[in-house]
Amino acid sequence: MEKSPLRIAFTGPESSGKTTLAVWLSSFLELPFIEEYARTYLADQIEYEQEDLDIMANKQVELWPKKGFVADTEMHVFQVWSQVKYAEVSPKISELLKQQHFDHYFLCAPDIPWEADPLRENPDDRQYLFEMYLDVLQKNERSFTILSGPLEKRQELIKVKVLSLLNA
């Protein structure tokens, strides 16, 4: 497939398939895959403060190339994370969110089995978090597609949407 200038982001609750699908799409489109910086930042520490979210969010944005790429996290993730953990969103994250531009977002539903991970914190409220993501995407008037069901179904939905974006 010809290289695309698209900027695509995957978002949604923990353990909902974001990374798996982002890696797959980056390969399909032959675009760079930009991983979630929080995993690197928190690799040697489980405890963190609200200020750490600002550091991680800022670094995440710095990793994004100017042109096409696929990201498995973005600023809505930091917005929801901050709201859930600290009941507020910092001015830094709010500003990064306003400046963020993706051509399309894929919101992953938590209808796949939970996979435990030392950095995951919310195994029991993934549906509630999904509703939060849905709300922030709608309020920010983002172009998004909800992905649910088995991996193959999700991949087909992604292909259809991406091809329509490329042909627009």
MONORMO-V676906 format. One record per backbone hydrogen bond with DSSP energy under -1.0 kcal/mol. CO is the residue of the C=O (numbers start at 1). NH is the residue of the N-H. If there is no record, write none. Layout:
<<CO/NH> <CO/NH>>
//
This chain:
<<6/69> <7/103> <7/104> <8/71> <9/106> <11/108> <17/21> <18/22> <19/23> <20/24> <21/25> <22/26> <23/27> <24/28> <25/29> <26/31> <32/70> <34/72> <36/39> <37/41> <38/42> <40/43> <42/45> <50/54> <51/55> <52/56> <53/57> <54/58> <55/59> <56/60> <57/61> <58/62> <59/63> <61/64> <69/8> <70/34> <71/10> <74/77> <74/78> <75/79> <76/80> <77/81> <78/82> <79/83> <80/84> <81/85> <82/86> <83/87> <90/94> <91/95> <92/96> <93/97> <94/98> <95/99> <96/100> <104/9> <105/145> <106/11> <107/147> <117/120> <125/129> <126/130> <127/131> <128/132> <129/133> <130/134> <131/135> <132/136> <133/137> <134/138> <135/139> <136/140> <137/142> <138/141> <143/105> <145/107> <147/109> <150/154> <151/155> <152/156> <153/157> <154/158> <155/159> <156/160> <157/161> <158/162> <159/163> <160/164> <161/165> <162/166> <163/167>>
//
